[in-house]
Amino acid sequence: MTKGIVSGVVSNMVTLRVDGPVLQGEICYITTGGDRLMAEVIKVVGSDVYVQVFESTRGLKVGSEAEFTGHQLEIQLGPGMLSKNYDGLQNDLDKMDGVFLRRGQYTAPLDEDRLWDFEPIVKAGDKVEGSAWLGKVEENHQPLKIMAPFQMEGVAVVKSIVPAGQYKVNDTIAVLTTEVGEDINVTMVQRWPVKFAMTNYKEKPRPFKLLETGVRTIDTFNPIVEGGTGFIPGPFGTGKTVLQHAISKQAEADIVIIAACGERANEVVEIFTEFPELVDPHTGRKLMERTIIIANTSNMPVAAREASVYTAMTMAEYYRSMGLRVLLMADSTSRWAQALREMSNRMEELPGPDAFPMDLGALVANFYGRAGYVYLNNGEVGSVTFLGTVSPAGGNLKEPVTENTKKVARCFYALEQDRADKKRYPAVNPIDSYSKYLEYPEFAEYIKGHINEEWIPKVLNLKTRMQRGKEIAEQINILGDDGVPVEYHVTFWKSEIIDFVILQQDAFDEIDAVTPLERQEEILNLVTAICDKDDYAFADFEEVTKYFKKMINLCKQMNYSVYKSEQYYDFKKQVEAML
């Protein structure tokens, strides 16, 4: 193995003089004061190698020894990851002692002594490719597949496979013979470098299948699809984390992965304390049973923060290879971008806008490109839906991270301070936000078949009405209520009905927190009927205000009523009587 000697230290950027070949991104361990510090190679110049250390480098001296491992930053993938809390390097945080993480302390990510009920899927003599399903185990009521090694090339023959029974993760469960006659012992554990995307699928089409979240402003106005990408920018306190909670709780996903990558400590605490308490509405069990949390707070080393989003994405791809639907949340990608900026600055690279790396756009695009809906080699489908939050400084949506994310993410949910101040939650701006999926013919076909063909035209009609309502609100602000015609007031109040009835939702009310798609369709039809009615006859603006306020109140009561209950139909009749 290649060895190295420390020749310079700048914060967590360390220069090593090496005696052999090293790989870009390779992992090495630097020994200091009895601790072995993990580091990653980020630049090679002749026999000088620049590494970033994932720990504090306090006390590290010139002349300290380093040892290279010969592989890149890898994580272990296998049964036993669900409901775990990891850091960015996949250390199990629950196994660590004390309040603060000790330097040089690394823990095993998987429980090596636990027995799993294994069931074979293939038999001896079957031909298999890389990532083929060999058997299955169950974890927290979730069926998981044990797969052939991802790195395996060509077709191998199953030489032997163990019968159904209880095995540990490191037990050999199958032996595969490759085309060149080499035997591979397969365990339940896979290793994969986090910076590389898994391409173990047949096809990756454009996603089209609506991901139902139960949040009306998303499902109705700006839908996201299974395997789609979206991001939620917004200043502090506008409800990014609450919206993520709602989506992760209600969305139609098998596995939820949360990368809390370097957000302020209080928000990560929120995830640790509140998430285990959330109940999964689909199963009635704890949501944490099908969730993995990757945490990296701002006080953790910057390099580990950068690694955390890649670790989370690699786990998501692993579950996708099993034919599962994975929802990946990153809170917040701004901290990840800041970690990239910090490293770029220490390496003295040419800075881009706001001192971010010049290739920030490419890094963001590569990362978002790993999400998607795929057809696996065996014909099954899997998906990784990615939603990242961005915390732009001062709510400025023109800063580099937001701008570069905008180019690649297909859904944009702009949280606005003004709406949050008015207590219009979720504070998603209906005019600035968009979903590119509404324009895709594949999505339109899916909606026609699963809801109806009028859905998208109705949504686009309401979006136009929101825009018109905004323009009139500005006119009323300048000219006063008397200064604009009565029909202008009617148009304005129609946009308010859309806002209050569809866009606003109470996350703390048991009924209103989740709106099934069937109910959303009914609300959309009702609001469209109110907005399309043209023969309103009002004497003055006061009459308009009175009428529409009563209408909004009835519709809101309807939203709070149990769907298809007597009370629900009673409010609905009152609304229809007013039309």
Buried (B, 14 or more C-beta within 10 A) or exposed (E): EBBBBBBEBEEBBBBBBBEEEBBEBBBBBBBBEEBBBBBBBBBBEEEBBBBBBBBBBEEBEEEBEBEBBEEBBBBBBBBBBBBBBBBBBBBBBEEBEEEEBEBBBBBEBBBEEEEBEBBBBBEEEBEBBBBBBBBBBEBBEBEBBBBBBBEBEEEBBBBBBBEEEEBBBEBBBBBBBBEEEEEBEBBBBBEBBBBBBBEBBEEEEBBBBBBBBBBBBBBBBBBBBBBBBBBBBBBEEBBBBBBBBBBBBBBBBBBBBBBBBBBBEEBBBBBBEEBBEBEBEBEEEBBBBBBBBBBBBBEBBBBBBBBBBBBBBBBBBBBBBBBBBBBBBBBBBBBBBBBBBBBBBBBEBEEBEEEBBEBBBEBBBEBBEBBBBBBBBBEBBBBBBBBBBBBBEEBEBEBBBBBBBBEBBBBBBBBBBEBBEEEBBBBBBBEEBBBBBBEBEBBBEBBEEEBEEBBBEBBEEBBEBBEBBBEBBEEBEEEEEEEBEBEBBBBBBBBBBBBBBBBBBEBEEEBBBBBEBEBBBBBBBBBBEBBEEEEBEBEEBEBBBEBBEEBBEBBBBBBBBEEEEEEBEEBBEBBEEEE
